[in-house]
Amino acid sequence: MNICIVCGARPNFIKVAPVIRAIETAKTQGKDIDYHLVYSGEKDDPTLEDGLFEDLQIRRPDVYLGVTCQNLNELTGQVMSAFESYLHRHPTDTVVVVDDLASTMATAIVTKKQGIRLVHLAAGTRSFDIRMPKEINRLVIDGLSDILFTAGISNNSIANREGAELSKVYMVGNVLIDNLRFNRNHLVKPSLFDTLKLREKDYLVFTLNRRVLIDDRENLQKMIEAIAENHLGVTIVAPLRGLAKEAIEACHNKIGKKVLTVVEPLPYLEFSYLMAHAAGVITDSG
């Protein structure tokens, strides 16, 4: 069996890592199975440092589609074209997609148009807000998928209610838990822990990833002001880059003080350590 695993962003690699490790184990047991790891972006993407793949104990992508545009409709079209060309060069039995990105939807559409079996990891997730682009992606991907791997019973119910046959839906649990269990004895204490004089369970971690919140500066400003009023002097560590970092710095300038301690993004095992020893996490991510 030849499997193509497609990722569209850094978090996707974290979710597919347990699947890849399971495939590698099956190969060592003599199973007739192999895979290609495909990334929709570019090889020099700064979010995909070598350490990420070393921490996850998986190889770097075999193929980079090279799509980077910001407009979601343009991105969808470019990924569809690039992925179709890839499939013509690399025949495969099954395509595995993860989560709900525009690139995920694009690869799902091309897969089914080519008559190839489609598997969706993290299926059956819904916000029930059709105004959200990702909600549209989820509906399309699940509707096209031949096999749906879900994280829980409620996700099964959603998929079944929307017409997925019972035989297509498998509850496999949250694969991120597999990663946590795999790495729990390998977490790395970041140097900033001592530099910032952090104490276990006496600080908070803040992350900001959603473009819709980053771009809504007025709402983001209100959120930071609310944190400033209620954080009671606890250090809030914020590993941020790019637009998220710029947005938070702009909020700090308006408030007139630094509410968050902004630091450079951390490697996966170091961030996992930081999060595991924090009193809590403030995040816009699932």
ABEGO torsion letter per residue (X at the ends): XBBBBBBABAAAAAAAAAAAAAAAAAAAAGBBBBBBBBBABBAABAABBAAAAAAAGBBBBABBAGBABABAAAAAAAAAAAAAAAAAABBBABBBBBEABAAAAAAAAAAAAAGBBBBBBGBGBBAGBAABAAAAAAAAAAAABABBBBABAAAAAAAAAAGBBAAABBBAEBAAAAAAAAAAAABBBBAAAAAAGBBBGABBBBBBABAAAAABAAAAAAAAAAAAAAAGGBBBBBBBBEAAAAAAAAAAAAAGBBABBBBBBBBAAAAAAAAAABABBBBABX
